[in-house]
Amino acid sequence: MISKTSASPRERLLKAASKLFYDEGIHTVGIDRVIEKAGVAKASLYSAFGSKEGLVRAYLGERAEVHKGRIEEAIARHDSPRDRILAVFELLGRVVEESGFRGCAFLRASAEGPPDKSVKRACDEYRAWRRALFVELARSAGARNPERLAQQLVLLYDGAAAASQMDRDPGAAGAARDVAATLLDAAIGP
């Protein structure tokens, strides 16, 4: 049960959904479980989110915003464009070592089955943001073909996240960081 101290029913529902959806899956967790964990009336769910689809949209939107904020914060600590790119992989290394890491929430949500429109849209929006970020960072670093380098970095990031989860390999992100450094050196050149 989620603490009811000062959180609104909306906040409690979102917190409960976040925990249950990430741990067990969006399609396997019914709204009754979310409502029970949040300790709110069913009407609160419909009032705050309209439907389970609205709750899923809010869950994925919140995960995206939190992750974007963490990436932007990690990048902001560096002045060098090269170091800013590598900071994304260093953050991934810290994230996979956190207790409760179960992989990419967006990959998990889209892999559960045929995605509904809200899941697909949320996943597409987050991935487009991350691709655009890598293009911008690659361009700032002076890559000859920033779009190609960004594509490689996205694939590398995705692979490291998947390996970290599937193989339970916390070192995958560090290895990906090393490969990213090599890709950067090749893309920028002498």
Secondary structure as UniProt FT lines:
FT   HELIX           9..24
FT   TURN            26..28
FT   HELIX           31..38
FT   HELIX           42..49
FT   HELIX           52..76
FT   HELIX           81..96
FT   TURN            99..100
FT   HELIX           105..111
FT   HELIX           117..141
FT   HELIX           146..166
FT   TURN            170..171
FT   HELIX           172..188
//
